[in-house]
Amino acid sequence: MATDDAGKGNATHNPDAVPPGTPNAGENLCRHCAGTGRVDGEACPDCDGTGKVVTPVGGAG
């Protein structure tokens, strides 16, 4: 995986993930793998093995 994809997350698997650069969003630990990047010995499908996802911060304005 390219390093510029780090923390991008996989919106197909993780409905909380948003694209990097989204206003009012920030890096967060992946809930599926608890930030480890691994699930059942494989790269986590939600964070692509980074342990991080970009998610919305705060409520809707």
C-alpha angles and dihedrals in degrees: 000000000000116000093234087067092061112129091007094119126200111273090191090066100023114051091189093061119101130185117275111264094036109146114252093017132118143178115279137173114268110254094207096061098020090239096304096109090223133096120179091346093306134097109280110257093215098056100021089241098303097107088226136091133181110240136173115271122217129352132307113282 
